[in-house]
């Protein structure tokens, strides 16, 4: 795999990410998302320190990730419960039809 330095810009600052050149659009999309989050925090809090804004943005993004994982886990558990209920209903129905 070929890795190169891929420049991305966040709040006017250029960062070089080592990665596959074919993923440059992906890295730039990530940078835009981070920049959006940082700008939201900057506007809401009026904090000037880029470092503080970056830490708050990281916390917000981590919170989104954790909530998404929790939602997927809950959804998966709900799906499993529905499947188990349907299997039980099907087994019960099959038993009833074979007894008659």
C-alpha positions in Angstrom: 0.0 0.0 0.0 1.4 3.4 -1.0 1.2 6.1 1.7 1.7 9.7 1.1 1.2 12.9 3.0 -2.3 14.2 2.3 -2.9 17.8 3.3 -6.2 18.7 5.0 -7.2 22.1 6.3 -9.1 22.7 9.6 -9.8 26.3 10.7 -7.2 27.6 8.3 -4.5 25.3 9.6 -3.0 22.7 7.3 -2.3 19.2 8.6 -0.6 16.4 6.8 -2.1 13.0 7.2 -0.2 9.9 6.1 -2.5 7.8 4.1 -3.4 6.2 0.8 -3.8 8.9 -1.9 -7.0 7.3 -3.1 -8.5 8.1 0.3 -7.8 11.9 0.0 -11.5 12.8 -0.5 -12.4 10.8 2.6 -9.7 12.5 4.7 -10.9 15.9 3.4 -14.5 14.9 4.3 -13.4 14.1 7.8 -11.5 17.4 8.1 -14.6 19.3 6.9 -16.8 17.5 9.5 -14.3 18.3 12.3 -14.1 21.9 11.1 -17.9 22.2 11.2 -18.0 20.9 14.8 -15.3 23.2 15.8 -17.0 26.2 14.3 -20.3 25.3 16.0 -18.5 25.2 19.4 -16.7 28.4 18.6 -20.0 30.2 17.8 -21.8 28.8 20.8 -19.1 29.4 23.4 -17.1 32.3 22.0 -13.9 30.4 23.1 -10.8 31.7 21.3 -8.3 28.9 22.1 -8.2 26.5 19.1 -6.9 23.8 21.5 -9.9 24.1 23.8 -12.3 24.1 20.8 -10.6 21.0 19.4 -10.9 19.2 22.8 -14.6 20.1 23.0 -15.2 19.0 19.4 -13.5 15.7 20.1 -15.7 15.2 23.1 -18.8 15.9 21.1 -17.8 13.6 18.3 -16.9 10.9 20.8 -20.4 11.4 22.4 -22.0 11.0 18.9 -20.0 7.8 18.4 -21.0 6.3 21.7 -24.7 7.2 21.3 -24.6 5.7 17.8 -23.1 2.5 19.1 -25.7 2.4 21.9 -28.5 2.8 19.5 -27.2 0.1 17.2 -26.8 -2.2 20.2 -30.4 -1.5 21.4 -31.7 -1.9 17.9 -29.9 -5.2 17.5 -31.2 -6.5 20.9 -34.7 -5.5 19.9 -34.4 -7.3 16.5 -33.1 -10.4 18.3 -36.1 -10.3 20.7 -38.5 -10.0 17.9 -36.9 -12.9 16.0 -37.0 -15.1 19.2 -40.7 -14.2 19.7 -41.5 -15.1 16.1 -39.7 -18.4 16.3 -41.6 -19.3 19.5 -44.9 -18.3 17.9 -44.0 -20.4 14.8 -43.0 -23.4 16.9 -46.2 -23.1 18.9 -48.3 -22.9 15.8 -46.5 -25.9 14.2 -47.1 -28.0 17.4 -50.8 -27.0 17.4 -51.3 -28.0 13.8 -49.5 -31.3 14.1 -51.6 -32.3 17.2 -55.0 -31.7 15.4 
